[in-house]
Amino acid sequence: MDTARWQRWQTLRPRLHRDGISLPAALLLKQLKSWLDSDELTLEDLLLDEHGAVFWLHLHHPAATILQLHCQPEPVTPGDDSLRLRYYLQADDMQPGLRGHLLGKAASLAANSGMATRLLQRLAAPLPWLAIDQQHLTLHWRDIPAVQRWLHTTVLGYQPLHSWRIAAVHTCHDCLRLQLKRRQPDNQG
């Protein structure tokens, strides 16, 4: 395998750490595109850095518009099997022409109203593990089919990953870092 192919292969693989896992941006983008791309929406790009994540969404209807969805993970609540991301939308300043610029500004204004929330809810409707309200995206990560497959894998009659939970979420240069922690058994005194 040549070096370029090896590097490309590496960008699409999770990296294990002693206390968790890192998911590369290329892997996340590929999976999210398979879930979200449609006649109405194309996920163009994803940037992950220490400040959070930025998604470039190309809306095709009613008029072609590029929006940036900025997300920042919130601290994980112990015992909660969901991840909350604070978000806001803004128009991409690089849209061509006066019409594109004006549509982008109108989209930015609408993004600060309930219209953006309703639009995101409609676009994410096929994803039952994602809930959207006015300021947050809530990801019920244990309900994602790809994750369920791993959580319910049985080894010698035991499900080793079932008792793990996400303790912390961080974004860094081109990856999403999930710190894992074993669930504490309930005290049955």
GROMACS elastic network, one bead per residue, 0.5 to 0.9 nm:
[ bonds ]
;  ai    aj funct       b0    kb
    1     4     6  0.83879   500
    1     5     6  0.64253   500
    1     6     6  0.63362   500
    2     5     6  0.55571   500
    2     6     6  0.62326   500
    2     7     6  0.87910   500
    3     6     6  0.50336   500
    3     7     6  0.61294   500
    3     8     6  0.85937   500
    4     7     6  0.51770   500
    4     8     6  0.61761   500
    4     9     6  0.85724   500
    5     8     6  0.50483   500
    5     9     6  0.60561   500
    5    10     6  0.85549   500
    6     9     6  0.50596   500
    6    10     6  0.61804   500
    6    11     6  0.88188   500
    7    10     6  0.50175   500
    7    11     6  0.64000   500
    8    11     6  0.52552   500
    8    12     6  0.68557   500
    9    12     6  0.54828   500
    9    13     6  0.68505   500
   10    13     6  0.53531   500
   10    14     6  0.81762   500
   10    15     6  0.88332   500
   10    24     6  0.88765   500
   11    14     6  0.80430   500
   11    23     6  0.89175   500
   11    24     6  0.60533   500
   11    25     6  0.78170   500
   11    26     6  0.59733   500
   11    27     6  0.66507   500
   12    23     6  0.83755   500
   12    24     6  0.66863   500
   12    25     6  0.83171   500
   12    26     6  0.59412   500
   12    28     6  0.82941   500
   12    30     6  0.83329   500
   13    23     6  0.72720   500
   13    24     6  0.70817   500
   13    26     6  0.88771   500
   13    27     6  0.66642   500
   14    21     6  0.66870   500
   14    22     6  0.56734   500
   14    24     6  0.64339   500
   14    27     6  0.77749   500
   15    20     6  0.86988   500
   15    21     6  0.56050   500
   15    22     6  0.50777   500
   15    23     6  0.66076   500
   15    24     6  0.79932   500
   16    19     6  0.81892   500
   16    20     6  0.62021   500
   16    22     6  0.64971   500
   17    20     6  0.50340   500
   17    21     6  0.54585   500
   17    22     6  0.75515   500
   17   179     6  0.86596   500
   18    21     6  0.82133   500
   19   178     6  0.84788   500
   19   179     6  0.56683   500
   19   180     6  0.57967   500
   19   181     6  0.74190   500
   20   166     6  0.84945   500
   20   177     6  0.74889   500
   20   178     6  0.55995   500
   20   181     6  0.80357   500
   21   176     6  0.83706   500
   21   177     6  0.59791   500
   21   178     6  0.53719   500
   21   179     6  0.65990   500
   21   180     6  0.77430   500
   22   175     6  0.61062   500
   22   176     6  0.55082   500
   22   178     6  0.61328   500
   22   179     6  0.85859   500
   23    26     6  0.84507   500
   23    27     6  0.67013   500
   23    28     6  0.67943   500
   23   174     6  0.86419   500
   23   175     6  0.53734   500
   23   176     6  0.50854   500
   23   177     6  0.64117   500
   23   178     6  0.80188   500
   24    27     6  0.53772   500
   24    28     6  0.64369   500
   24    29     6  0.86831   500
   24    48     6  0.88913   500
   24   174     6  0.59470   500
   24   176     6  0.64158   500
   24   177     6  0.86828   500
   25    28     6  0.50677   500
   25    29     6  0.59324   500
   25    30     6  0.84928   500
   25    46     6  0.66631   500
   25    47     6  0.70536   500
   25    48     6  0.66172   500
   25   173     6  0.88444   500
   25   174     6  0.51493   500
   25   175     6  0.50859   500
   25   176     6  0.71104   500
   26    29     6  0.51059   500
   26    30     6  0.61116   500
   26    31     6  0.86613   500
   26    46     6  0.79934   500
   26   174     6  0.80164   500
   26   175     6  0.84544   500
   27    30     6  0.52374   500
   27    31     6  0.62985   500
   27    32     6  0.85781   500
   28    31     6  0.52570   500
   28    32     6  0.59569   500
   28    33     6  0.84106   500
   28    46     6  0.83285   500
   28   175     6  0.86182   500
   28   176     6  0.85794   500
   29    32     6  0.51418   500
   29    33     6  0.59365   500
   29    34     6  0.85906   500
   29    43     6  0.79299   500
   29    44     6  0.86128   500
   29    45     6  0.69571   500
   29    46     6  0.62586   500
   30    33     6  0.52659   500
   30    34     6  0.64406   500
   30    35     6  0.89821   500
   31    34     6  0.52014   500
   31    35     6  0.65567   500
   31    36     6  0.87848   500
   32    35     6  0.51125   500
   32    36     6  0.59085   500
   32    37     6  0.79810   500
   32    43     6  0.77044   500
   33    36     6  0.51600   500
   33    37     6  0.52112   500
   33    38     6  0.89524   500
   33    42     6  0.73135   500
   33    43     6  0.58105   500
   33    44     6  0.82827   500
   34    37     6  0.62107   500
   35    38     6  0.86502   500
   35   124     6  0.89626   500
   35   126     6  0.83106   500
   35   127     6  0.77530   500
   36    41     6  0.71222   500
   36    42     6  0.71048   500
   36    43     6  0.70138   500
   36   123     6  0.76010   500
   36   124     6  0.72411   500
   36   126     6  0.84834   500
   36   127     6  0.85906   500
   37    40     6  0.77385   500
   37    41     6  0.54758   500
   37    43     6  0.61307   500
   38    41     6  0.51951   500
   38    42     6  0.63376   500
   38   123     6  0.89150   500
   39    42     6  0.77613   500
   39    59     6  0.88429   500
   39    60     6  0.71168   500
   39    61     6  0.84333   500
   40    58     6  0.83368   500
   40    59     6  0.58368   500
   40    60     6  0.50722   500
   40    61     6  0.57887   500
   40    62     6  0.86367   500
   40   123     6  0.79446   500
   41    57     6  0.67517   500
   41    58     6  0.56603   500
   41    60     6  0.59637   500
   41    61     6  0.80910   500
   41   123     6  0.76355   500
   42    56     6  0.85562   500
   42    57     6  0.59126   500
   42    58     6  0.50577   500
   42    59     6  0.66222   500
   42    60     6  0.78922   500
   43    46     6  0.81470   500
   43    55     6  0.71888   500
   43    56     6  0.60770   500
   43    58     6  0.62491   500
   43    59     6  0.87624   500
   44    55     6  0.74843   500
   44    56     6  0.52776   500
   44    57     6  0.58152   500
   44    58     6  0.65040   500
   44    66     6  0.89594   500
   45    54     6  0.81594   500
   45    55     6  0.58229   500
   45    56     6  0.51765   500
   45    57     6  0.76165   500
   46    53     6  0.69818   500
   46    54     6  0.56889   500
   46    56     6  0.64572   500
   46   174     6  0.87395   500
   47    52     6  0.82942   500
   47    53     6  0.55854   500
   47    54     6  0.51373   500
   47    55     6  0.66091   500
   47    56     6  0.86626   500
   47   173     6  0.83717   500
   47   174     6  0.65766   500
   47   175     6  0.87538   500
   48    51     6  0.77992   500
   48    52     6  0.59200   500
   48    54     6  0.66287   500
   48    55     6  0.89144   500
   48   171     6  0.60257   500
   48   172     6  0.61045   500
   48   173     6  0.58097   500
   48   175     6  0.59885   500
   48   176     6  0.71924   500
   49    52     6  0.56017   500
   49    53     6  0.65367   500
   49    54     6  0.87757   500
   49   171     6  0.55871   500
   49   174     6  0.61096   500
   49   175     6  0.75041   500
   49   176     6  0.87008   500
   50    53     6  0.84520   500
   50   170     6  0.74770   500
   50   171     6  0.52282   500
   50   173     6  0.64875   500
   51    71     6  0.87470   500
   51    72     6  0.69171   500
   51   170     6  0.89948   500
   51   171     6  0.69993   500
   51   172     6  0.76670   500
   52    70     6  0.73243   500
   52    71     6  0.57236   500
   52    73     6  0.68348   500
   52   170     6  0.77937   500
   52   171     6  0.54863   500
   52   172     6  0.75996   500
   52   176     6  0.89818   500
   53    69     6  0.80181   500
   53    70     6  0.57985   500
   53    71     6  0.50876   500
   53    72     6  0.63480   500
   53    73     6  0.86414   500
   53   171     6  0.71776   500
   53   176     6  0.88509   500
   54    68     6  0.63138   500
   54    69     6  0.55146   500
   54    71     6  0.62814   500
   54    72     6  0.88929   500
   55    67     6  0.80799   500
   55    68     6  0.55389   500
   55    70     6  0.65201   500
   55    71     6  0.82002   500
   56    66     6  0.66857   500
   56    67     6  0.58080   500
   56    69     6  0.64504   500
   56    70     6  0.89359   500
   56    92     6  0.80458   500
   57    65     6  0.81491   500
   57    66     6  0.55701   500
   57    67     6  0.51254   500
   57    68     6  0.61697   500
   57    69     6  0.72451   500
   58    64     6  0.69627   500
   58    65     6  0.58049   500
   58    67     6  0.64502   500
   58    68     6  0.88836   500
   59    62     6  0.79615   500
   59    63     6  0.73525   500
   59    64     6  0.55235   500
   59    65     6  0.51825   500
   59    66     6  0.61252   500
   59    67     6  0.75319   500
   60    63     6  0.58389   500
   60    65     6  0.66458   500
   60    66     6  0.87193   500
   61    64     6  0.59923   500
   61    65     6  0.80663   500
   62    65     6  0.87205   500
   63   100     6  0.89301   500
   63   103     6  0.78712   500
   64   100     6  0.78807   500
   64   103     6  0.84291   500
   65    91     6  0.77669   500
   65    92     6  0.82789   500
   65    95     6  0.76671   500
   65   100     6  0.69664   500
   65   103     6  0.67672   500
   65   104     6  0.62843   500
   65   107     6  0.78483   500
   66    90     6  0.88770   500
   66    91     6  0.61969   500
   66    92     6  0.56521   500
   66    93     6  0.87700   500
   66    94     6  0.86674   500
   66    95     6  0.70732   500
   66   100     6  0.88509   500
   66   104     6  0.71269   500
   66   107     6  0.89442   500
   67    89     6  0.66142   500
   67    90     6  0.56896   500
   67    92     6  0.54053   500
   67   104     6  0.74951   500
   67   107     6  0.77195   500
   67   108     6  0.80317   500
   68    88     6  0.83210   500
   68    89     6  0.56276   500
   68    90     6  0.52740   500
   68    91     6  0.59146   500
   68    92     6  0.59946   500
   69    87     6  0.67882   500
   69    88     6  0.59960   500
   69    90     6  0.67404   500
   69    91     6  0.88033   500
   70    86     6  0.82024   500
   70    87     6  0.54081   500
   70    88     6  0.54493   500
   70    89     6  0.62045   500
   70    90     6  0.80221   500
   71    85     6  0.57929   500
   71    86     6  0.55478   500
   71    88     6  0.68729   500
   71    89     6  0.89364   500
   71   136     6  0.86690   500
   71   137     6  0.84148   500
   72    84     6  0.85652   500
   72    85     6  0.53036   500
   72    86     6  0.53047   500
   72    87     6  0.65134   500
   72   170     6  0.88593   500
   72   171     6  0.82919   500
   73    76     6  0.84077   500
   73    83     6  0.74913   500
   73    84     6  0.61184   500
   73    86     6  0.63592   500
   73    87     6  0.88692   500
   73   169     6  0.65642   500
   73   170     6  0.70332   500
   73   171     6  0.79896   500
   74    77     6  0.88981   500
   74    83     6  0.75919   500
   74    84     6  0.56938   500
   74    85     6  0.56685   500
   74    86     6  0.67502   500
   74   168     6  0.89419   500
   74   169     6  0.78901   500
   75    83     6  0.84230   500
   75    84     6  0.79114   500
   75   167     6  0.86982   500
   75   168     6  0.66516   500
   75   169     6  0.73031   500
   76    79     6  0.88530   500
   76    80     6  0.75354   500
   76    81     6  0.89413   500
   76    82     6  0.80483   500
   76    83     6  0.65847   500
   76    84     6  0.76029   500
   76   166     6  0.74107   500
   76   167     6  0.62074   500
   76   168     6  0.56969   500
   76   169     6  0.72551   500
   77    80     6  0.55328   500
   77    81     6  0.84143   500
   77    82     6  0.84049   500
   77    83     6  0.84532   500
   77   167     6  0.80881   500
   77   168     6  0.89574   500
   78    81     6  0.84152   500
   78   165     6  0.87311   500
   78   166     6  0.86466   500
   78   167     6  0.72759   500
   79   165     6  0.80419   500
   79   183     6  0.80930   500
   80    83     6  0.80677   500
   80   165     6  0.85100   500
   80   166     6  0.88607   500
   81   139     6  0.86865   500
   81   140     6  0.62931   500
   81   141     6  0.67968   500
   81   142     6  0.67122   500
   81   165     6  0.71186   500
   81   166     6  0.77027   500
   82   138     6  0.64208   500
   82   139     6  0.53748   500
   82   141     6  0.58425   500
   82   142     6  0.76956   500
   82   166     6  0.86722   500
   83   137     6  0.81426   500
   83   138     6  0.56404   500
   83   139     6  0.50440   500
   83   140     6  0.65458   500
   83   141     6  0.71086   500
   83   166     6  0.84901   500
   83   169     6  0.83186   500
   84   136     6  0.63495   500
   84   137     6  0.57735   500
   84   139     6  0.63475   500
   84   140     6  0.88499   500
   85   135     6  0.83543   500
   85   136     6  0.54163   500
   85   137     6  0.51122   500
   85   138     6  0.63824   500
   85   139     6  0.80659   500
   86   135     6  0.57303   500
   86   137     6  0.64821   500
   86   138     6  0.88307   500
   87   134     6  0.87344   500
   87   135     6  0.57331   500
   87   136     6  0.57479   500
   87   137     6  0.69457   500
   88   111     6  0.74142   500
   88   112     6  0.76796   500
   88   135     6  0.69877   500
   88   136     6  0.85843   500
   89   107     6  0.86230   500
   89   108     6  0.67212   500
   89   111     6  0.55277   500
   89   112     6  0.74275   500
   89   116     6  0.76839   500
   90    93     6  0.88119   500
   90   104     6  0.79649   500
   90   105     6  0.82280   500
   90   107     6  0.72638   500
   90   109     6  0.81995   500
   90   111     6  0.66601   500
   90   112     6  0.84937   500
   91    94     6  0.87237   500
   91    95     6  0.84752   500
   91   101     6  0.85276   500
   91   103     6  0.84269   500
   91   105     6  0.62807   500
   91   106     6  0.83361   500
   91   107     6  0.61831   500
   91   108     6  0.51774   500
   91   109     6  0.89197   500
   91   111     6  0.85914   500
   92    95     6  0.62696   500
   92   101     6  0.85117   500
   92   104     6  0.66681   500
   92   105     6  0.88332   500
   92   108     6  0.88920   500
   93    96     6  0.87913   500
   93   101     6  0.69870   500
   93   104     6  0.73696   500
   93   105     6  0.86138   500
   94   100     6  0.88054   500
   94   101     6  0.78385   500
   95    98     6  0.85054   500
   95    99     6  0.87487   500
   95   100     6  0.52942   500
   95   101     6  0.56825   500
   95   103     6  0.89035   500
   95   104     6  0.73028   500
   96    99     6  0.77680   500
   96   100     6  0.55170   500
   96   101     6  0.67362   500
   97   100     6  0.53406   500
   97   101     6  0.62174   500
   97   102     6  0.86750   500
   98   102     6  0.60500   500
   98   103     6  0.84781   500
   99   102     6  0.51397   500
   99   103     6  0.60457   500
   99   104     6  0.84283   500
  100   103     6  0.50530   500
  100   104     6  0.59948   500
  100   105     6  0.86112   500
  101   104     6  0.50198   500
  101   105     6  0.62676   500
  101   106     6  0.86717   500
  102   105     6  0.50642   500
  102   106     6  0.61515   500
  102   107     6  0.84719   500
  103   106     6  0.50422   500
  103   107     6  0.60165   500
  103   108     6  0.85533   500
  104   108     6  0.61453   500
  104   109     6  0.86873   500
  105   109     6  0.63064   500
  105   110     6  0.86012   500
  106   109     6  0.51344   500
  106   110     6  0.61634   500
  106   111     6  0.84690   500
  107   111     6  0.59068   500
  107   112     6  0.87840   500
  107   116     6  0.83028   500
  108   112     6  0.66738   500
  108   116     6  0.89166   500
  109   112     6  0.54873   500
  109   113     6  0.70462   500
  110   113     6  0.51819   500
  110   114     6  0.74442   500
  110   115     6  0.57612   500
  110   116     6  0.60767   500
  111   114     6  0.72571   500
  111   115     6  0.64287   500
  111   117     6  0.75424   500
  112   115     6  0.78750   500
  112   116     6  0.69986   500
  112   117     6  0.88582   500
  113   116     6  0.63187   500
  113   117     6  0.76631   500
  113   134     6  0.84356   500
  114   117     6  0.52003   500
  114   118     6  0.63374   500
  114   119     6  0.86567   500
  114   134     6  0.67416   500
  115   118     6  0.51979   500
  115   119     6  0.61184   500
  115   120     6  0.86525   500
  116   120     6  0.60976   500
  116   121     6  0.84473   500
  116   134     6  0.83561   500
  117   120     6  0.51988   500
  117   121     6  0.60585   500
  117   122     6  0.85858   500
  117   132     6  0.69154   500
  117   133     6  0.62847   500
  117   134     6  0.56849   500
  117   135     6  0.81627   500
  118   121     6  0.50066   500
  118   122     6  0.61301   500
  118   123     6  0.86332   500
  118   132     6  0.85874   500
  118   133     6  0.85151   500
  118   134     6  0.87860   500
  119   122     6  0.51615   500
  119   123     6  0.62245   500
  119   124     6  0.85953   500
  120   123     6  0.50805   500
  120   124     6  0.59841   500
  120   125     6  0.83488   500
  120   132     6  0.72100   500
  121   124     6  0.51897   500
  121   125     6  0.58480   500
  121   130     6  0.89058   500
  121   131     6  0.75341   500
  121   132     6  0.59415   500
  121   133     6  0.80412   500
  122   125     6  0.51649   500
  122   126     6  0.84432   500
  123   126     6  0.75590   500
  123   127     6  0.88931   500
  124   127     6  0.54996   500
  124   128     6  0.80660   500
  124   130     6  0.70946   500
  124   131     6  0.81924   500
  124   132     6  0.83641   500
  125   128     6  0.67103   500
  125   130     6  0.81722   500
  125   131     6  0.87286   500
  127   130     6  0.57261   500
  127   131     6  0.84770   500
  127   144     6  0.86012   500
  128   131     6  0.74432   500
  128   140     6  0.86502   500
  128   143     6  0.80574   500
  128   144     6  0.84415   500
  129   138     6  0.81931   500
  129   139     6  0.60031   500
  129   140     6  0.50059   500
  129   141     6  0.68484   500
  129   142     6  0.82320   500
  129   143     6  0.55920   500
  129   144     6  0.60924   500
  130   137     6  0.69373   500
  130   138     6  0.57534   500
  130   140     6  0.62567   500
  130   141     6  0.84608   500
  130   144     6  0.89778   500
  131   136     6  0.82292   500
  131   137     6  0.58644   500
  131   138     6  0.50164   500
  131   139     6  0.65509   500
  131   140     6  0.79789   500
  132   135     6  0.78155   500
  132   136     6  0.59586   500
  132   138     6  0.62470   500
  132   139     6  0.88207   500
  133   136     6  0.54470   500
  133   137     6  0.66111   500
  133   138     6  0.82744   500
  134   137     6  0.86181   500
  138   141     6  0.89401   500
  139   142     6  0.87741   500
  139   143     6  0.87442   500
  139   144     6  0.88074   500
  140   143     6  0.57299   500
  140   144     6  0.72411   500
  141   144     6  0.54968   500
  141   147     6  0.71830   500
  141   148     6  0.86614   500
  142   145     6  0.80897   500
  142   147     6  0.62894   500
  142   148     6  0.61038   500
  142   151     6  0.78745   500
  143   146     6  0.86590   500
  143   147     6  0.72715   500
  143   148     6  0.64021   500
  144   147     6  0.53285   500
  144   148     6  0.60978   500
  144   149     6  0.88181   500
  145   149     6  0.63578   500
  146   149     6  0.55005   500
  146   150     6  0.71065   500
  147   150     6  0.53478   500
  147   151     6  0.61965   500
  147   152     6  0.86812   500
  148   152     6  0.59564   500
  148   153     6  0.83759   500
  149   152     6  0.55371   500
  149   153     6  0.62341   500
  150   153     6  0.52271   500
  150   154     6  0.88591   500
  150   161     6  0.71638   500
  150   162     6  0.84629   500
  151   154     6  0.85503   500
  151   159     6  0.70190   500
  151   160     6  0.77858   500
  151   161     6  0.51608   500
  151   163     6  0.85609   500
  151   164     6  0.87619   500
  152   159     6  0.60471   500
  152   160     6  0.85248   500
  152   161     6  0.74896   500
  152   162     6  0.65588   500
  153   158     6  0.82517   500
  153   159     6  0.58364   500
  153   160     6  0.78035   500
  153   161     6  0.77672   500
  153   162     6  0.84850   500
  154   157     6  0.56201   500
  154   158     6  0.52631   500
  154   160     6  0.73290   500
  155   158     6  0.52304   500
  155   159     6  0.62288   500
  155   160     6  0.72468   500
  156   159     6  0.84010   500
  158   162     6  0.89878   500
  159   162     6  0.55429   500
  159   163     6  0.79078   500
  160   163     6  0.68160   500
  160   164     6  0.81560   500
  161   164     6  0.55809   500
  161   165     6  0.87608   500
  161   182     6  0.88319   500
  162   165     6  0.82845   500
  163   181     6  0.86246   500
  163   182     6  0.58217   500
  163   183     6  0.54446   500
  163   184     6  0.83772   500
  163   185     6  0.89814   500
  164   180     6  0.64835   500
  164   181     6  0.56133   500
  164   183     6  0.55692   500
  165   179     6  0.86186   500
  165   180     6  0.56763   500
  165   181     6  0.54419   500
  165   182     6  0.61095   500
  165   183     6  0.62060   500
  166   169     6  0.74457   500
  166   178     6  0.64795   500
  166   179     6  0.58846   500
  166   181     6  0.61691   500
  166   182     6  0.86181   500
  167   178     6  0.75449   500
  167   179     6  0.54535   500
  167   180     6  0.52298   500
  167   181     6  0.56451   500
  167   182     6  0.88382   500
  168   177     6  0.81998   500
  168   178     6  0.60076   500
  168   179     6  0.50653   500
  168   180     6  0.71610   500
  168   181     6  0.88901   500
  169   176     6  0.73053   500
  169   177     6  0.58082   500
  169   179     6  0.63385   500
  170   175     6  0.86113   500
  170   176     6  0.60606   500
  170   177     6  0.50684   500
  170   178     6  0.66079   500
  170   179     6  0.82676   500
  171   174     6  0.77625   500
  171   175     6  0.60593   500
  171   177     6  0.59218   500
  171   178     6  0.87673   500
  172   175     6  0.55969   500
  172   176     6  0.65087   500
  172   177     6  0.73137   500
  173   176     6  0.84492   500
  181   184     6  0.89289   500
  183   186     6  0.89549   500
  184   187     6  0.86572   500
  185   188     6  0.88177   500
